[in-house]
Amino acid sequence: MQNLEAHIYPYFGDWVMSSITPQAIDDFIDYLRRKPCRGSKSYGKKASEIPTLSSPTVKKCYNILMLGFPTAKRWGYVTEIPETTPPSEKTKKRKAWEPKRVLEVLDSIEKDPLLHLAVRLGFICSLRSGEVVGLEAGSINFRDRSMWITQIVERVSDEALRELPEEKIIKVFPKHVSTSKSRLILKDPKTDGSVRKQYLTTPLLHELKARLYEIAANKAFFGEEYQDHGLLICQPNGCPIDPNNLCKAFKKWQTSMHIEDQIEFQGLRKSGQMHKIRLSKNNYQLVAESAGQSPEVLMSNYNEALEDEKRTLALLVETDFYPSTLPASPVQAGGFDPALLMEKVKSDPGFSAQLLQLLLSNAVNQS
């Protein structure tokens, strides 16, 4: 619906379907490829710095447009369906960290408690930045060891705010700069499936409890000046945090620590999802539902092998493929006998699969 209203209607809104030719559709695709992004990707940037629409967005708009032609032909509004070539879709893989890397980062970020909590939430609960800063403090149930993700904080332009359905908006925050052309809002999540119950780990529960004590202390300090919006991750005076600023703070911290393999805040969500896929032995339905995703999206964007897994697979190939008469590898020198292993593999067809699963689990545990 968003792509239809933001991109298709403004371009083809006054056209009669029978007048839409293959050339017109090709021109539309070219127009989309040159169209600057709106929203969070454009705020605070010069016109030359604003990125254009991504290829997946262009492809979605094309698919939505073409969906109407078969029905239009059946109803006699068009005689032929325009023959066009769909736009190509180039996806850039988002970087992710292995679990041990996330743990190292958490150990070194403790001097910034709020960013530390945000990073832990992003990884453990596989949250988007808007979900992190939109968490409701009152949704935490310590007895049940859970919390609910029901809302997000998002920056929208004044124009986009007027177009948003009222039922989607929970709260509109006041502007801090009266001349600003955008503002923060609290709204429903991206999709209905994004509303979910999230179960929490013991270390995260301890950190959440400490955060609630900190919020109580801030309320006592600011008194009537405290802006109580019920947010868990907020400024000391209770005002909301722009999700873009959270992403920038995470990037800035990585740069200050001279981290070479930097990731976006969204990369924490991907890191958490990839870890859960392995822990659940590839239960995509379970992992997807826990993060408000569809299994198809999870398999498409998060189905990648980690370096430790590739290394383990190489050892399995070495053991299975090469003759045992070869000089002992460093692994063999430590007391490993490939001949005995191969004898077991050949005598028990299911053993090789169990061995691979064991090695992968070991790689996860070590990380």
N, C-alpha and C positions, 0 to 999 in steps of 0.2 A: 504493500500500500504506500509506503514511504517513497519508493522509487517511482511509482506511478504519479504521485502528486508533485514530487520534487523535480522530476526530469522529463517524463513522458507528456503529461498534460500541458506544461508550459510550451512545449515544442509542437505537439500534434493536436492540441486541444481544439482548434478551429478547423481542422482538416476533415474532409469526408473520406471514409476508408477507401473508397474506390479510386481516390486520387493519389493514394500512397503507393508510389512505384518503388522498384528495387533501388533506383538511384536516390530517391528520397530517404530510404532507410539507410543507405550507405552514408549519405550526408549527415543523418542523425547520429550515426556511430562516430563519425569524425568530430561532430560537435561535442559529443559526450567526452571524447578523449581529450579535448582541449578545455573542457569546463573545469574551473577551479572548484576545489572542495569548499563546503560551507561548514559551519559549526566549529568544533574544538580544533580541527586541523588548520583553521584559518585565523584564529584569534591571536592578536598581538604580532602578526607577521606582515611583512611588506607583500605587495601583490606578486612580486617576482619569486617570493619564497613559498607561496601557497601551492601545495601539490594539486595536480589534476585528479579527476576521478580514477579510481583503480580499475584495472581490467576486469576483476570479478563483478564490480558494480555495473560496468558497461555491458557485460555479458548478461547480467540479470535483467537490465532494462530491455535489451534486445529480445530475450526470451518472453518477457511479459508482453511486449508489443506484438510478437508473432503469435501468441496464444489466441488472440481474438480473430485471426483470419479464417481458420477452419469453420468457426461458427458463422462468421459473416458470409462466407461462401454458401453454407447450407441454407441460410436465410435469404440469399439472393442479393446481398448488398455488394458483393464483389463477384466477378466472374472467375478470377484466377488468384491464387495465393502468390504474392511476390517471391520470386526465387532469388535468394540472397545467400551470401556466405556468412555464417555466424562469426562474430569477432573472436579472436583468440583470447585465451585467459592465461595470464602469466601470474603465478602466485609466488611470492617471496616467502620462503620458509622462515618462521620466527625462531630466533635462537632460544635455547633452553639450557639450564644447568642440570648436572647430575645431582642427586640428593646430597652427596658429601660436600659438594660445592656450596649448596644452599646453607648447609650446617656451618660451614666455615664463615660464610657471610654473616649469619646470625650471631656467631661468636664475636665478630669484629665490629658489629654495629650497635652494641649494647649502650653506648654513650648517648644514643638518640632513641629513647624508649618508644616514642610514638612511631617513628619509621621502622623500628625493630618489630613492633606489633603488626604494622601494616604489611611488612614483608612476610612475616610468619603466616598471617591470614591469607595473603595472596597465594602462598605455596600449599599450606596444609588444607585450606578450604577451597582452593582453586578459584579464587575470586578475581573479578575484573576490578580495575581501579575505581570505577564509579560505584561498584557494590561495596568496596571496602569503606569509602568515605560516607556511604549511605547507610551503614549498619546502624540499627536501632539498639541503643544500650539496653532497653527494656525487653528485648527479644531473647536475651541470654537466659537459659535455664540451667543453673549449676547442678540441680538434682538430676536432671535428665541428661546432662553433659551435651547440651545442644543449643543451637540458636537458629533463627529464621532469617533468610535473605528475602526481603519483600519490597525493597525500594532502592533506588540509586540516586546519586547526585550527578547532575549534568549541567554544563553551561550551554545555554541556547541564546540565539540572537532575539531581540525584541520582536522581529518579524516572524521568526519560527515559533515563538511563544504564542503569538496570536493564532497561529494555524494548528497548534496542538489541541486535541480534544480535551475538554475540561476534566473528564473522568480519568484521564491519564496523569493529571497533575495532582500531587499531594500537597505541595507547599511551594510558594514562590518566595525566595529569600530577597530581602531588600538590597538595593545596590549600595556599594561602598563609595563608588564614584558616580555622581549623578549624570555625568555626560557619557557614561559607558553605553554602548549599543548592545550589550549582552548582560545576562545575569544568571545566577545559579538557581536551579530548581530541584526540588525533590519530586521524583516521579516513579511510576510503575516501572518494573524491570523491562529489559529488552523484549522478552517473550513471556507468555504465560508459564512456560516450562522453567523459566529462570527463577520463579518463586519456589523456594525449596527449604527443607529443613536440613541443617548441617550438623553432624555430630563432631565433637571436639576432642582433641587429645588433652592429656593431663597437663603437660607444660603450657599449652595454650590457655587452658582454664585458669591456671595460676596467673598468667600474664593478663588475662582479661579482668580478673578480680583486682589486680593491682591497678589497672587502668580505671576501674570504677571508683576506687579509693581516690585516685588522682582527680577525677572529675568532681567528686564530692568536695575535695579540698579547693578546687578552682571555684566552685559555686560559693563556698564560704568566703573566699578571698574577694571575688568580684561583687558579691551581693546582688543588688538589684540590676547591676550592669551586665550580669551574666545572661547571655542569649541562649536560653534552654530550648533547643530543638530536638532533644532526645537522642542526639547523635553520639556514637561511641568514639569515632575518629574525628576529632574536631579541633579547632583552635582553643587556646587556653580560656578564652571568654565565651566558648560555646558556639561561635560562628562556624559555618561549614567550611570545609577545605575543598578547593577546586581540584577535581581528579587530575587535571592537567598539571597542577602544581605538585601533586603527589608523585606523578611520573617524573617530573623534572627533578624533584628532590632525590629520588632514587638514582637517577642518572648522575646527578651532581656528586652524590656520595661515592658512587663507583669510580668516577673520575678522580676524586680526592684521594681515594685509596689505591690509585694507579692499577685498577683492575683491567686487564687486557680483554678478557672474554665478556665484555659488557652485554647485558640483555635489557630489554624493555620491561616495564612492570608487568605487562601482559605475559612476558616470558616466564614469570613465576607461576602463573596459572598453567601454562603449558608444561613447565617442569613438574608441577604437582600432578597433573593428569597423566603424564608419561610414567611417573613413579607408581601411581595407583594401578595403571594398566598391568604393570609387572607384578605388583603385590597381589592383585586379584586373579592372576593367571589368565589375562586377556578377557576379563568379563567386561566387555565394552558397554553393555546395557547398564550395569551397575555404576560404572565410573562416569558414564555420560549423565545419568540421572542425578548423581551427586553434585554435578557442576552445572546443571541446567542446560545441558547440551543434548543434541540428538546423537545417537550412535554413529550415524553417517558422517556428521561433521567431525566427531572424535576420530574416527578411523581415517578420514581424509587428511586432517591437519596435525594429528598428534601421533600417528603410527610410524615412528622412527626408531631406529636402533641406536643404542648408546655405545660409546667407545668401548666400555668394559665388556659389553656383550659381543661386539665384533672381535675383540681380542680372545675371548673365551671360545668363540666359534672357530677361530684360526687354530687354537690348540686341539680342538676336536678333529679338525681336518688333518692336522699333522699326525695325530695318533692313529687315525683310521686309514689314511692314504699311504703313508711312507712305510717301507719295510722296517721291521724291528732291528735289522742289522746296521742301520745308520748310526753314526756316533750319537751318544746320549746328549739330549738337549738339556738346558739348565733345569727344566722341570724334572727330567729323568734323574739327573745327578742328585736331586734331593730325595731319592728313594722311590720315585714313581716308576712302575713297571708297565709299559704299554702292552706287552705281550699278554699279561694276565687280563688286562682290561679288554683287549680285543677278543680274547677267548670267551669272556663273559658276554660281550656284545653279540657274538655269533651264536652262542648257546641260548641266549634270551633275547628275542626280537624286540621286546618292549623295554629292555634295559637302556638302549641308546637314547630313547626319548626321555626316560627318567633321568639319565645322566645329564642330558642337556638342560632339563628343567632345574636340576640340582645346581648345576654350575651357574645358571642365570640367577637363581635365587641367592646363591652365595655372593654373586657380584652385587646384587641389590643390597644385601645385608652389610657387606663391607663398605658400601657407599653410604 
